[in-house]
Amino acid sequence: MEILVAKEVKRQLRQLPPNLAKYIEQVEVATYALNRLPPLYASSEEGLRQQQLRGEKNFAEQIATAVRQALAAVQRDPLRISTPLAPEEGSEYHDAYIALQDLQELLQQDVLNWRNLASTVRHTLLQAIQGDLTQQQMNRITRRVDRKHSRYRGL
C-alpha cells in the first residue's frame, strides 16, 4: 500500500501550484492516508507484485480519496512544526540517522537531509578550498570532528 500511496501523493502534488507543493511534507501526507487505508503486506517480490495489482484494482479510488483528504489536512496547517521519528536504535537506519544529525551539527545547518547533503558538503568544501572559511570556523569544525571521531571508532 505504501508504494501505491507514494505514487498517488506525487501525482496529486504535481497538480498543486509549485510554490504550495514545496512546503508539503510527502511523508506526512502518506502517513495520514495510510492510516485510513487497509494494509497490504508482502514478504516476497511475487507477493509484492500481487498486492500492488490488487491495490491498483480494488483500492485505487480509496487511495486517491485518502491522499486528497491528507493533502487537505496537511495544507490546513502548513506552518506546523513536527519532529520526524528517529529510527529505532539497532535498526539498519539508526547509524545513518545519527551520522546525518552529526553532519548537520558539524556543518551548522538548520535543515540537513539526504536530498541536500551532497550540495551542502560540496559548498562547505569549496568554501574551505577557496579560503572563505574563517580560522574561527575551521577551529570549530576541527574541534567537533575530533570530539565526534572518538564516537565512531567502534563502528
Backbone as a chain_set.jsonl record, in Angstrom:
{"seq": "MEILVAKEVKRQLRQLPPNLAKYIEQVEVATYALNRLPPLYASSEEGLRQQQLRGEKNFAEQIATAVRQALAAVQRDPLRISTPLAPEEGSEYHDAYIALQDLQELLQQDVLNWRNLASTVRHTLLQAIQGDLTQQQMNRITRRVDRKHSRYRGL", "coords": {"N": [[0.833, -1.196, 0.0], [2.043, 1.186, 0.678], [3.655, 1.87, -1.515], [1.781, 2.355, -3.534], [0.379, 4.498, -2.415], [2.431, 6.408, -2.23], [2.937, 6.898, -4.941], [0.485, 8.041, -5.655], [0.451, 10.305, -4.033], [2.567, 11.784, -5.134], [1.487, 12.173, -7.694], [-0.797, 13.756, -7.132], [0.426, 15.954, -5.923], [1.774, 17.092, -8.068], [-0.285, 18.38, -9.291], [-0.784, 20.572, -7.789], [-0.076, 24.081, -7.17], [3.342, 24.926, -7.694], [4.65, 26.527, -5.725], [3.185, 26.013, -3.458], [3.255, 23.231, -3.216], [5.934, 22.681, -2.596], [6.125, 23.121, 0.114], [4.857, 21.09, 1.386], [5.096, 18.215, 3.25], [5.782, 15.157, 2.064], [5.882, 12.715, 3.416], [4.243, 13.118, 5.617], [1.748, 13.426, 4.408], [1.479, 10.906, 3.194], [1.528, 9.231, 5.471], [-0.796, 10.044, 6.851], [-2.733, 9.298, 4.937], [-2.248, 6.494, 4.705], [-3.001, 5.611, 7.21], [-5.675, 5.537, 6.947], [-6.342, 3.576, 5.234], [-6.648, 0.11, 4.183], [-4.211, -2.365, 5.166], [-1.717, -3.83, 3.028], [0.186, -6.406, 2.983], [3.36, -7.934, 2.139], [5.767, -10.505, 1.61], [7.542, -11.301, -0.238], [8.976, -10.814, -3.529], [7.199, -11.629, -5.505], [4.81, -11.698, -4.078], [4.635, -9.007, -3.438], [4.251, -7.847, -5.996], [1.776, -9.016, -6.583], [0.15, -7.932, -4.524], [0.35, -5.223, -5.157], [-0.963, -5.155, -7.641], [-3.486, -5.974, -6.781], [-4.094, -3.839, -5.052], [-4.114, -1.684, -6.883], [-6.252, -2.443, -8.47], [-8.465, -2.84, -6.708], [-8.446, -0.768, -4.8], [-7.916, 1.761, -5.81], [-9.563, 4.073, -6.02], [-10.153, 4.553, -3.323], [-7.58, 5.07, -2.378], [-6.89, 7.424, -3.789], [-8.815, 9.161, -2.714], [-8.138, 9.122, 0.026], [-5.566, 10.247, -0.062], [-6.178, 12.774, -1.108], [-7.707, 13.795, 1.021], [-5.712, 13.772, 2.95], [-3.882, 15.633, 1.93], [-5.455, 17.924, 2.124], [-5.716, 18.092, 4.909], [-3.05, 18.442, 5.741], [-2.436, 20.829, 4.443], [-4.034, 22.63, 5.8], [-2.644, 23.401, 8.021], [0.069, 24.514, 7.339], [2.359, 25.565, 8.534], [2.867, 24.093, 10.719], [5.037, 22.59, 12.984], [6.872, 19.673, 13.026], [8.589, 16.948, 14.469], [10.433, 14.577, 12.925], [10.179, 11.021, 13.349], [12.753, 9.237, 14.957], [14.868, 6.637, 13.755], [14.598, 3.321, 15.096], [16.797, 2.355, 17.664], [19.523, 0.321, 16.841], [18.447, -0.483, 14.493], [18.806, -0.794, 10.901], [18.825, 1.751, 9.869], [19.463, 3.474, 11.867], [22.213, 4.189, 12.412], [22.779, 5.71, 10.129], [20.988, 7.803, 10.488], [21.976, 8.998, 12.854], [24.516, 9.763, 11.941], [23.79, 11.661, 10.002], [22.595, 13.597, 11.634], [24.867, 14.362, 13.095], [26.445, 15.444, 11.052], [24.824, 17.588, 10.367], [25.054, 19.153, 12.643], [27.835, 19.589, 12.626], [28.232, 20.949, 10.185], [26.747, 23.099, 10.688], [23.996, 23.498, 9.908], [20.598, 24.364, 9.54], [18.622, 22.755, 8.45], [19.319, 19.687, 7.382], [19.296, 17.131, 5.138], [18.976, 13.984, 3.358], [18.573, 14.73, 0.75], [19.728, 17.267, 0.412], [22.298, 16.943, 1.293], [24.696, 16.305, -0.233], [25.063, 18.66, -1.804], [25.357, 20.541, 0.234], [27.681, 19.683, 1.573], [29.485, 19.872, -0.561], [29.408, 22.651, -1.001], [30.49, 23.589, 1.447], [33.039, 22.422, 1.359], [34.09, 23.702, -0.901], [34.128, 26.315, 0.069], [36.092, 26.0, 2.033], [38.34, 25.249, 0.491], [38.665, 27.523, -1.098], [39.354, 29.319, 0.782], [37.416, 30.719, 2.113], [36.367, 30.181, 4.566], [36.541, 31.252, 7.881], [39.262, 31.359, 10.249], [38.294, 30.874, 12.776], [35.901, 29.48, 12.206], [37.009, 27.191, 11.014], [38.473, 26.144, 13.192], [36.381, 25.536, 14.954], [35.025, 23.537, 13.496], [37.047, 21.612, 13.372], [37.371, 20.993, 16.119], [34.862, 19.826, 16.622], [34.947, 17.64, 14.878], [37.073, 16.19, 15.994], [35.947, 15.58, 18.503], [33.721, 14.046, 17.724], [34.969, 11.998, 16.36], [36.014, 10.09, 18.158], [33.701, 8.924, 18.951], [32.941, 7.361, 16.768], [34.852, 5.393, 16.45], [34.438, 2.755, 17.22], [32.76, 1.738, 15.291]], "CA": [[0.0, 0.0, 0.0], [2.914, 2.355, 0.745], [4.102, 2.209, -2.867], [0.637, 2.935, -4.243], [0.101, 5.811, -1.816], [3.514, 7.316, -2.626], [2.68, 7.291, -6.338], [-0.679, 8.929, -5.683], [0.863, 11.573, -3.418], [3.336, 12.514, -6.146], [0.569, 12.57, -8.761], [-1.627, 14.871, -6.684], [1.28, 17.119, -5.665], [2.055, 17.714, -9.367], [-1.453, 19.176, -9.659], [-0.805, 21.773, -6.951], [0.897, 25.111, -7.552], [4.68, 24.566, -7.187], [5.02, 27.255, -4.5], [2.498, 25.354, -2.348], [3.707, 21.832, -3.143], [7.26, 22.553, -1.982], [6.012, 23.208, 1.572], [4.116, 19.931, 1.888], [5.924, 17.048, 3.547], [5.166, 13.974, 1.473], [5.757, 11.635, 4.398], [3.064, 13.406, 6.44], [0.574, 13.119, 3.593], [1.405, 9.446, 3.05], [1.178, 8.656, 6.767], [-2.215, 10.339, 7.067], [-3.519, 8.454, 4.021], [-2.068, 5.069, 5.039], [-3.772, 5.316, 8.417], [-7.096, 5.45, 6.571], [-6.449, 2.532, 4.209], [-6.316, -1.234, 4.675], [-2.824, -2.754, 4.875], [-1.443, -4.879, 2.044], [1.529, -6.877, 3.322], [4.0, -8.901, 1.253], [7.061, -10.959, 2.129], [8.362, -11.712, -1.375], [8.796, -9.979, -4.721], [5.967, -12.074, -6.155], [3.721, -11.224, -3.235], [4.574, -7.555, -3.591], [3.598, -7.563, -7.28], [0.37, -9.421, -6.45], [-0.542, -6.963, -3.683], [0.256, -3.97, -5.905], [-2.054, -5.326, -8.611], [-4.732, -5.989, -6.003], [-4.327, -2.472, -4.594], [-4.486, -0.857, -8.039], [-7.565, -2.875, -8.962], [-9.542, -2.762, -5.714], [-8.385, 0.354, -3.866], [-7.438, 2.99, -6.47], [-10.412, 5.206, -5.659], [-9.943, 4.806, -1.89], [-6.252, 5.669, -2.227], [-6.976, 8.806, -4.272], [-9.593, 9.922, -1.737], [-7.356, 9.253, 1.265], [-4.482, 11.201, -0.318], [-6.814, 14.089, -1.23], [-8.026, 14.221, 2.388], [-4.441, 14.01, 3.632], [-3.365, 16.919, 1.449], [-6.276, 18.98, 2.718], [-5.384, 18.18, 6.337], [-1.701, 18.993, 5.888], [-2.468, 22.222, 3.985], [-4.706, 23.481, 6.786], [-1.664, 23.884, 8.986], [1.349, 24.346, 6.663], [3.481, 26.009, 9.353], [3.006, 23.192, 11.854], [6.367, 22.014, 13.102], [6.864, 18.32, 13.554], [9.893, 16.319, 14.544], [10.319, 13.218, 12.387], [10.571, 9.932, 14.231], [14.098, 8.705, 14.782], [14.851, 5.181, 13.594], [14.79, 2.556, 16.319], [18.196, 2.023, 17.899], [19.841, -1.035, 16.42], [17.933, -0.73, 13.146], [19.773, -0.505, 9.844], [18.802, 3.176, 9.553], [19.844, 4.271, 13.033], [23.55, 4.764, 12.239], [22.684, 6.756, 9.109], [20.273, 8.914, 11.115], [22.909, 9.648, 13.778], [25.549, 10.409, 11.129], [23.203, 12.855, 9.395], [22.475, 14.597, 12.709], [26.207, 14.855, 13.393], [26.841, 16.322, 9.953], [24.032, 18.817, 10.484], [25.696, 19.954, 13.693], [29.18, 19.947, 12.172], [28.149, 21.935, 9.108], [25.908, 24.176, 11.213], [22.846, 23.654, 9.019], [19.31, 24.248, 10.217], [17.941, 21.591, 7.891], [20.173, 18.86, 6.545], [18.652, 15.847, 4.854], [19.693, 13.24, 2.327], [18.434, 15.421, -0.534], [20.625, 18.422, 0.28], [23.587, 16.629, 1.917], [25.817, 16.424, -1.169], [25.281, 20.058, -2.166], [25.831, 21.258, 1.424], [29.089, 19.297, 1.778], [30.222, 20.47, -1.683], [29.521, 24.093, -0.736], [31.418, 23.789, 2.561], [34.389, 22.091, 0.892], [34.529, 24.799, -1.773], [34.473, 27.447, 0.947], [37.372, 25.689, 2.679], [39.387, 25.287, -0.537], [38.836, 28.903, -1.547], [39.758, 30.141, 1.911], [36.292, 31.55, 2.55], [36.04, 29.881, 5.96], [37.438, 31.948, 8.799], [40.029, 30.465, 11.121], [37.39, 30.501, 13.869], [35.019, 28.43, 11.692], [37.828, 25.981, 10.838], [38.765, 25.61, 14.523], [35.141, 24.956, 15.472], [34.799, 22.284, 12.777], [38.082, 20.671, 13.8], [37.032, 20.524, 17.467], [33.707, 18.929, 16.519], [35.394, 16.399, 14.247], [37.847, 15.457, 16.996], [35.022, 15.076, 19.515], [32.877, 13.02, 17.108], [35.791, 10.892, 15.869], [36.102, 9.061, 19.188], [32.393, 8.284, 18.989], [32.791, 6.434, 15.651], [35.952, 4.421, 16.363], [33.953, 1.385, 17.403], [31.91, 1.304, 14.171]], "C": [[0.875, 1.255, 0.0], [3.346, 2.821, -0.644], [2.98, 2.896, -3.638], [0.303, 4.327, -3.723], [1.17, 6.818, -2.232], [3.32, 7.805, -4.062], [1.531, 8.299, -6.416], [-0.35, 10.288, -5.074], [1.624, 12.398, -4.456], [2.428, 13.011, -7.268], [-0.242, 13.797, -8.35], [-0.802, 16.122, -6.383], [1.623, 17.841, -6.973], [0.901, 18.614, -9.813], [-1.564, 20.468, -8.849], [0.153, 22.826, -7.5], [2.257, 24.786, -6.932], [5.059, 25.268, -5.888], [4.308, 26.69, -3.275], [3.053, 23.951, -2.135], [5.047, 21.69, -2.427], [7.215, 22.615, -0.454], [5.298, 22.004, 2.188], [5.059, 18.75, 2.059], [5.207, 15.798, 3.057], [4.958, 12.857, 2.491], [4.552, 11.872, 5.309], [1.777, 13.084, 5.692], [0.394, 11.608, 3.493], [0.983, 8.785, 4.36], [-0.301, 8.846, 7.068], [-3.073, 9.407, 6.217], [-3.433, 6.979, 4.405], [-2.855, 4.676, 6.286], [-5.265, 5.2, 8.144], [-7.355, 4.382, 5.509], [-6.121, 1.168, 4.796], [-4.862, -1.585, 4.332], [-2.778, -3.831, 3.786], [0.001, -5.317, 2.259], [2.039, -7.864, 2.28], [5.348, -9.279, 1.86], [7.978, -11.443, 1.01], [8.1, -10.761, -2.545], [7.489, -10.331, -5.425], [4.742, -11.594, -5.388], [3.533, -9.722, -3.357], [3.864, -7.19, -4.897], [2.106, -7.885, -7.212], [-0.424, -8.393, -5.635], [-0.668, -5.605, -4.385], [-0.878, -4.048, -6.924], [-3.405, -5.295, -7.911], [-5.094, -4.577, -5.553], [-4.769, -1.568, -5.724], [-5.905, -1.178, -8.508], [-8.69, -2.557, -7.977], [-9.573, -1.48, -4.877], [-7.979, 1.683, -4.496], [-8.255, 4.209, -6.044], [-10.239, 5.573, -4.182], [-8.608, 5.501, -1.648], [-6.29, 7.135, -2.643], [-7.722, 9.679, -3.273], [-8.795, 10.16, -0.461], [-6.23, 10.266, 1.085], [-5.039, 12.622, -0.444], [-7.145, 14.647, 0.156], [-6.747, 14.553, 3.162], [-3.843, 15.344, 3.216], [-4.15, 18.077, 2.046], [-5.92, 19.175, 4.191], [-4.016, 18.819, 6.549], [-1.675, 20.46, 5.478], [-3.117, 23.154, 4.987], [-3.724, 24.103, 7.755], [-0.263, 23.757, 8.399], [2.557, 24.759, 7.505], [3.692, 25.136, 10.589], [4.404, 22.571, 11.843], [6.227, 20.61, 13.681], [8.278, 17.775, 13.513], [9.756, 14.895, 14.03], [10.778, 12.182, 13.407], [11.987, 9.481, 13.92], [13.999, 7.195, 14.589], [15.152, 4.489, 14.922], [16.252, 2.171, 16.455], [18.437, 0.559, 17.561], [19.313, -1.353, 15.026], [18.993, -0.352, 12.129], [19.854, 0.985, 9.529], [19.313, 4.052, 10.692], [21.201, 4.942, 12.855], [23.531, 5.891, 11.213], [22.008, 7.998, 9.682], [21.213, 9.706, 12.032], [23.991, 10.387, 12.992], [25.014, 11.69, 10.492], [23.023, 13.967, 10.429], [23.83, 15.214, 13.029], [26.706, 15.801, 12.304], [26.081, 17.648, 9.994], [24.655, 19.737, 11.522], [27.057, 20.466, 13.229], [29.151, 21.059, 11.132], [27.285, 23.136, 9.47], [24.766, 24.511, 10.248], [21.573, 23.519, 9.832], [18.581, 22.998, 9.756], [18.911, 20.872, 6.972], [19.461, 17.532, 6.366], [19.409, 15.179, 3.721], [19.604, 13.924, 0.969], [19.43, 16.566, -0.675], [22.022, 18.159, 0.857], [24.754, 16.868, 0.96], [26.098, 17.884, -1.52], [25.815, 20.86, -0.977], [27.305, 20.949, 1.683], [29.951, 19.919, 0.678], [30.456, 21.962, -1.432], [30.545, 24.366, 0.37], [32.847, 23.487, 2.141], [34.937, 23.186, -0.027], [34.915, 26.027, -0.96], [35.844, 27.22, 1.582], [38.525, 25.799, 1.68], [39.692, 26.724, -0.951], [39.246, 29.842, -0.417], [38.662, 31.045, 2.431], [35.843, 31.242, 3.974], [37.039, 30.612, 6.842], [38.18, 30.929, 9.647], [39.16, 29.999, 12.283], [36.448, 29.379, 13.418], [35.79, 27.118, 11.542], [38.142, 25.333, 12.189], [37.538, 24.921, 15.119], [34.864, 23.602, 14.809], [35.797, 21.227, 13.229], [37.778, 20.114, 15.19], [35.87, 19.528, 17.413], [34.093, 17.596, 15.89], [36.17, 15.565, 15.25], [36.939, 14.826, 18.043], [34.191, 13.916, 18.955], [33.691, 11.8, 16.708], [35.865, 9.758, 16.893], [34.797, 8.286, 19.277], [32.248, 7.203, 17.923], [33.872, 5.363, 15.576], [35.487, 2.989, 16.454], [33.12, 0.872, 16.251], [32.692, 0.573, 13.122]], "O": [[0.51, 2.269, -0.597], [3.396, 4.02, -0.915], [3.206, 3.9, -4.313], [-0.017, 5.226, -4.5], [0.849, 7.963, -2.552], [3.516, 8.985, -4.356], [1.603, 9.283, -7.152], [-0.828, 11.314, -5.558], [1.346, 13.585, -4.63], [2.58, 14.138, -7.739], [-0.364, 14.755, -9.113], [-1.288, 17.237, -6.571], [1.749, 19.065, -6.987], [1.099, 19.515, -10.628], [-2.35, 21.353, -9.19], [1.094, 22.491, -8.22], [2.321, 24.408, -5.762], [5.719, 24.673, -5.036], [4.785, 26.874, -2.155], [3.292, 23.537, -1.0], [5.28, 20.7, -1.732], [8.169, 22.202, 0.205], [5.16, 21.93, 3.409], [5.738, 18.343, 1.116], [4.152, 15.43, 3.575], [3.963, 12.134, 2.427], [3.905, 10.913, 5.73], [0.834, 12.538, 6.265], [-0.708, 11.093, 3.683], [0.159, 7.87, 4.35], [-0.979, 7.909, 7.491], [-4.022, 8.8, 6.712], [-4.452, 6.289, 4.426], [-3.319, 3.541, 6.402], [-6.031, 4.806, 9.024], [-8.451, 4.297, 4.955], [-5.401, 1.073, 5.789], [-4.347, -1.139, 3.307], [-3.699, -4.637, 3.655], [0.93, -4.671, 1.774], [1.255, -8.547, 1.62], [5.985, -8.473, 2.537], [9.072, -11.941, 1.277], [7.127, -10.006, -2.544], [6.763, -9.449, -5.885], [3.762, -11.141, -5.979], [2.407, -9.226, -3.378], [2.982, -6.331, -4.909], [1.276, -7.129, -7.717], [-1.538, -8.027, -6.011], [-1.676, -4.916, -4.227], [-1.664, -3.109, -7.054], [-4.35, -4.668, -8.39], [-6.248, -4.162, -5.655], [-5.691, -0.769, -5.558], [-6.659, -0.285, -8.894], [-9.745, -2.061, -8.373], [-10.61, -1.14, -4.308], [-7.721, 2.645, -3.773], [-7.691, 5.26, -5.74], [-10.185, 6.752, -3.831], [-8.51, 6.407, -0.82], [-5.777, 7.995, -1.927], [-7.314, 10.81, -3.01], [-8.778, 11.271, 0.07], [-5.968, 11.061, 1.988], [-4.436, 13.57, 0.06], [-6.897, 15.82, 0.436], [-6.715, 15.509, 3.937], [-3.353, 16.099, 4.056], [-3.572, 19.095, 2.428], [-5.834, 20.309, 4.663], [-3.849, 19.649, 7.443], [-0.969, 21.259, 6.095], [-2.794, 24.341, 5.029], [-3.946, 25.207, 8.253], [0.534, 22.967, 8.905], [3.676, 24.337, 7.211], [4.579, 25.399, 11.402], [4.878, 22.091, 10.814], [5.553, 20.397, 14.689], [9.062, 18.108, 12.624], [9.043, 14.087, 14.626], [11.66, 12.446, 14.224], [12.37, 9.36, 12.756], [13.144, 6.546, 15.191], [15.877, 5.022, 15.761], [16.877, 1.718, 15.496], [17.664, -0.321, 17.941], [19.682, -2.37, 14.439], [19.964, 0.33, 12.456], [20.855, 1.439, 8.975], [19.566, 5.241, 10.498], [21.334, 6.138, 13.117], [24.191, 6.913, 11.401], [22.418, 9.121, 9.389], [21.24, 10.936, 11.988], [24.344, 11.514, 13.338], [25.719, 12.699, 10.45], [23.268, 15.137, 10.137], [23.943, 16.426, 13.212], [27.313, 16.832, 12.595], [26.64, 18.701, 9.687], [24.77, 20.944, 11.311], [27.387, 21.637, 13.419], [29.947, 21.995, 11.189], [27.111, 24.061, 8.677], [24.6, 25.658, 9.832], [21.477, 22.661, 10.71], [17.996, 22.272, 10.56], [19.279, 21.385, 5.915], [19.071, 16.89, 7.341], [20.367, 15.739, 3.187], [20.472, 13.72, 0.12], [19.928, 16.814, -1.773], [22.846, 19.073, 0.901], [25.705, 17.566, 1.313], [27.257, 18.301, -1.532], [26.634, 21.761, -1.157], [28.087, 21.852, 1.978], [31.032, 20.437, 0.959], [31.561, 22.468, -1.626], [31.371, 25.27, 0.243], [33.77, 24.208, 2.519], [36.11, 23.551, 0.063], [35.903, 26.697, -1.26], [36.659, 28.139, 1.659], [39.566, 26.378, 1.992], [40.854, 27.09, -1.13], [39.461, 31.033, -0.644], [38.939, 32.031, 3.115], [35.021, 31.971, 4.531], [38.241, 30.592, 6.579], [37.77, 29.773, 9.747], [39.275, 28.857, 12.726], [36.22, 28.429, 14.167], [35.284, 26.055, 11.902], [38.083, 24.111, 12.319], [37.648, 23.851, 15.717], [34.51, 22.637, 15.486], [35.427, 20.073, 13.443], [37.907, 18.912, 15.422], [35.901, 18.499, 18.089], [33.621, 16.543, 16.319], [35.951, 14.357, 15.35], [37.135, 13.673, 18.428], [33.983, 12.915, 19.641], [33.173, 10.684, 16.713], [35.784, 8.587, 16.523], [34.798, 7.111, 19.643], [31.521, 6.23, 18.127], [33.805, 4.497, 14.703], [36.073, 2.102, 15.835], [32.792, -0.314, 16.218], [32.125, 0.144, 12.117]]}, "num_chains": 1, "name": "protein.A"}
